[in-house]
Amino acid sequence: MDIAKAVAEALEHSQSPPPNESNTCEWVILPILYAIGYAKRDVVSRDADSAGKFPDYTLLPGEPQHTFYVEAKAWKVDLEDGHANQALNYANQNGRRWVVLTNGRHWRLYDNDIRGMPSDKMVAEMHLEHGEQTVRFLEAIGKASVCSGMLPQFAAEEADRRKRAQEEERLKQEVTARRARLSDVLEAELAGESSRLLAAMLAHLQGREGLGDVTAGDLLAHFTGGPIENEEPPRPDIGRGPPSSEDVLVIPARDAWSDYQRFGVYMCQPRRKFRPTSHIAFYRHKAIETSVPRILQVVEEVILSEDAVSAMPGLIDVTRDRLLRLVHELRRNAEKRHLEQKRKVLFLSLPQSSETITLPHRIVHQRATAFTQGQRYVSLCRIRAAPKTTTELTHD
């Protein structure tokens, strides 16, 4: 059996996983080891080593210069570096360099010549569905590679590749964070016609030919995604700015609270109707949560995918970038409830932002019926007063 076929057969178990470690070994791990060149006599199970320990598998026991150990876990067990401790101890006691840890679907290679914790010793890993990377990993730990001394070169190349990838990810996160900070600052600076930044831009632009009559409202419409040409003014759907009302929208938040904490947004069905409000509050577990963020921007209807956001007409760059960052974070968190779905999106100030009202305690609802099952509105002044119960929010 070749490697690609062994991997394909192993992936067939994804829908109906092996029920335990023993079946994982028999159905997945051993067939893959045989496919990468090991004969049955090259793979010894639970054979006592010189210290009387029993590694799950000893590979190439008849060739001490190439012998290494495999630590096996059940398919449903997520691998942790600590799982490699036992096999690394075998390697220490017997002067061996390499250890492989696997649950059949996820494989890790450890270099025991590296000092430190197991996490420091891990030099390569792959998942079965990683395509070419999977084949390259399995070929590297295959019998021909190990016996010809090619494994150290693979480990060095992988360590270098992982280091570069980590640096690229760090730089990418720095750029994303910097742009997010800039976006938040600009949104705050351009939140109203009294903005000093807006006034400075207006003064500069009014001196340009043909722009002498430009107004602060024109600039706000540009930067907040106001009505565009041929769009009806009552429907500023695409990235309009924050409402001006001093009310607070209270919504039931079983999942919405988690969305806000992770992504800084509230997402709901497209074009859902809300009264103009300046802030939003999250009601869950019979209480209003302590963070009451300001509504920074509203996109009435958007499909949350990279392609749809990139192709969506009428978006200004700031709004498009903000939506793309949201889609990236949804995908990174495997948030399937919203990905590829049509949603209305409210971008909100973050919990640590000065624009977010932070209450000293949750506002508890003491009645048997829910405070809100759809949406309701309360006074911003009463929210700021931080009453202990919802009764004080609505009592006249």
N, C-alpha and C positions, 0 to 999 in steps of 0.2 A: 504494500500500500504506500502511495506517495504522500508527502506532507499535506498538500492541498486537500486530498480526499479525506485524510484523517481529521483535519480541522473541520471540514464540512460535516462529517459524520458527528463530530463532537458538538458542533453548534446545533444539530438537530435535537439535542437534549435540552435546549433552552426552554422549550414549551412544556416539557415534562421532565424536570431535573431529576438526577439520581437521588434517591431518598436518603442516602447516608454516605459516609466516607468510603466504606468498602466498595459500594457500587460505583462511586465516582472513580476510584482507582481502576476497577475492572472495565468500566464502560468508556472511560475517557483517557485517563492518565497513561495507563499501560499501552493502549493502542497507539497513542501519540509517540511514546518512547520507542515502540517497535518501528513506527514509521520513520523515525529520524535515525535509524540504523542500528539500534541496540538489539542483540539477540536475547532470547529468553534467559540464557545463562549469564548475560551481562547485567541482569536486573535481579537483585536478591532482596527479598522482602523480610523485614524483621530479623535480620541476622545479627547476632551479638557481635559488637566490635571488641577491641582489645580491652576496653574498660567495662565490659559487661553491659553496655547500653544497646538499645534496639532502635536504630533509625528506621523510618518507614521503608525507605529503599536505599540500598547501596548499589551504585552503578560502577561497572568495571572493577569488581572486587579482585579479579585476578591480575589487574594491572595497577599496582600501588601508586605509580607515578601519575596516573590519570583518575584514580578513584574519587568520586564525589557522592554527595548525599542528596536525596529528594525528600522533602517533608510534605506530606499530603494532607489536605483538608477536604471536608465535604463541599460539594458544589454550592450549597446555599450559604456557606460561611464566608463572610467578607474577610479578605486577607489583612493581617496586621503584621508589622515588622516583628512584634513580639512572638508571633508564631514560628519565626525562624530561629528563635533562641536555642531550642533543643537540638536542631540539626547543626547549628553553629558550634554548640558545645561538643558534639561528636567530632566536628572538623578540628576543633582545638585539640581534643584529646588524642586524635589520630594523625595530626599533621597534614590535614587536607585543606585545600584552598577554597573549593567551590561548594556552594549549597544552592539548591533550587527549592523554592516554596511555591506550591500551586494548589488551587481548588478545582483544577480542570479547565476553568474558563479564564482564569487570571494567573499569570506566571511571573515570578520574580527570580532574579539571579543575584546572589550575594557573594562578595569577594572577601574571604576571611583574612586575607593579608592586610586589609585596611583596618586600622585601629578605630575603636569607638563603639557606638551603639549599633544595633542592627540597621537602623535607618541610615547610618553613615556607610554601612557596608553594601547596601543595595546599589547595584551598578546598572541594572537594566530591568525592564518589565514590559509586559505586553498583555493584551486581551485578545481572545481568539478572533474577534471580529475586526481586528486592526489590519487585515489584508497583508500587504507586503511586509509590514513591520513584524507581523506574526511569523511569517515564513522565515524572515531573517533571524529572528530570535531562536526559533526552533532549530534552524540549521546550525546556529552558533553553538548550541548545547548538544548537538547531535554527535554521534560517535566519531565520525570522520574528523570533525572540527576539533573535538577534545583530544583525540589521539595524535593529531598533527600539530598541536600546540597553538591553534588559532584562537582559542577562547580568550586569552588575555588581550589580544588585539581588539576583539569585538567589544570587550568590557571597557577598554580605554576609549574606543570610538563612541560608545554609548554614553559614557560618563561626560565626554566632551559635548556631545549632542544635547544631553539633558541640561548641562550647565548653560549652553547657549540659549536653549529654549526658556529656561528660567529667567535669564537676563532679559530676553525679548519680552517675556510676559511682564516682568517688573517694569520695564520701560513703557510698555503698552498701558499698564495700570496707572503709571504716573501721568501719562498724557491724558488718559480718560479722566482721572481725578482732577487734573488741572483744568481741562475743558469744562468739566462739570462745575467746578468752583467759579470759573469765569461766567458760565451760563447763568448760575444762580445770582451772581453779583449783578450782571447786566439786567436780569429779570427784575431784581429789586430796584436797581437804579432807574429803570424805564417803566416803573409801575404806575406813574401818574404824570400829569402835565406840569407838576411843580418840581420835577426832577432837575437838578442842576446840570447833570450830564445832558439831558434832553435840551435844556436852555442853551448850553454851549454849542451843541450841534446845530440847533435852530439858528443861532446867530451866525454861525459859519455858513450855513446853507443859504440863508436869505441874501447873502452877498454874492451868490452865484447867479449867473445870467439865467433868467427864466424861472427862478425859484424865490423871487421876492415875496410871493404871496403864500409860500408854504407855511403851514401852521403846526403847532405842537400836536394837534390831533392827527394830522397827516403822518407825522413821525411815529406816533403811538400805533396807528393802524398798520404801518409798515413793520415795526418791530414785534408787535404782538399778534400779527397775522390777522388783522381786521379784514373787512370786506374787500375782495379783489374785484377786478373789472368783470362785469356781467354777472356778478353774484348779488343776490337780493340782500339788502342791508339788514333785514330782521334775522338773517341766518348766518351770522359770522361763525361758521362751523369749524374752520381750519385754524386751530391754535389761537383762539381769542384770549384776551388777557383776563385778569382776575375780576370778579364781580365787585360792585361798589357797595352793596348793601351791608349794613352792620348786623346781619343775622348770622346764625350758625346752622348749617345743615347737619342734622343728626341721622346717621344711617345705621342699620343693623350690620354688624361687622364680624360674623363668624370667621370668614376667610379674609375679609377686607383689611382687618387690622394687621394680619401677617403680611399681606401685600404691601401695605404702607410701610411697615418696619423694614421690609427687605428692599423695596423698589421706590419708595417715596411717591406712590401714586394711589389713586382709587380708580378701579376699572369696573365698568358695568355695561349693561346693554346699550347699544348705540342710540344716540339722540334721546336718551332718557331725560325727561323734563324735570328741571329743578328751578325753584325761584332764585333770583339773584342773591347770592350769599358770599361773604368774605372768607368764611372758615368752614371746616367740616369736622365733625366729632364722630367718634366710633363707639357705638353701644354694643357691648358684648358681656355675657355672663352677668346680666342684671346690673350693669354699671356703665357709665361713660368713662372711657380711658383718659389717662392724664395728659396725653399729647393731643392738642387741638390745632392742627396745622392750617396755615393760610392756603387758599386755592390760588396757585400762581398762574395756571394756564389750563385751558380746556380744549380738547380736541373731540368734537362731537362724534365723529365716526372714522375709524381707521382699522384696517386689517393688520394685526400684529405679526408681520413677517418682514424680513429685510427687503424682499423684492417689492412688496406692496408699498412699504413706506418710501423706498427709493423712487418708485414710479408715481407716487401720489402727487397730483398737480396742486399748485397754489400754496405749498408749504414754504415758509422762509427757512433759511439754513439752520437757524437756532432751533426751531421746532423739529425739523427733520432729524437733526443730530440728536436731540433729546429723545425722540421716538426710537431711533436706531439703538441708542444706548439702552433703552428700556427693553427692546427686543433681544439685545445681546444678553442682558442680565436674566431675562425670562428663559432663554435657551440654556444659559450656563447653569441655571437652577432646575432645568428640566420641568418647567412650569407648564404642563400641557393644558391646564384649564383655560389659559389665555392665548398661548401661541397659535398662530394661524387663524385666530378667531376675530370676528368683527366686534370692536369694543368702543365705548366712549371712555376717554382717558382724562382724568383730572390730575395734573401735576401739582404736587403739594410741597410745602416747605418741610424740610427734614426735622426730625425730633430735636436736634441740637440747635436749630436755627433760631435767631432772635425773633423771627416772624411767627414762630409756633408758640401758642399759649401753652405753658406747662403748668398743669394744676398740681397742687401739693398732695392731692389724693384723688382717687376715683370718686365720681358722683354716683352714689348708689340708688338704685330704683327699688323701692320697698313694697310695691304693690304686686298683686298676683299676675295681672296682665302685663305684657311687655310694654316698655316705654315707647318703642316704635317697632312696627313690623315691616314697614316700607321705608318711609322717611318722614321727618318732621322738622320743625324749625323752632329755635329758641333764641332768646336775646343774647347778643354777644356780651353785653354788660353783665348779665347774670352769670354767664359762663365764667367771665373774668373774676367774679366775686367768689368763685369756687365753693358753692354750697355743698353740704354733705350729702344731700339727697336731691333727687329729680323733682320732688314736690316743690322745692324752693325755686326751681327753674321756671315753673309754670304757674305758680300761685300769684294772683294779682293782689 
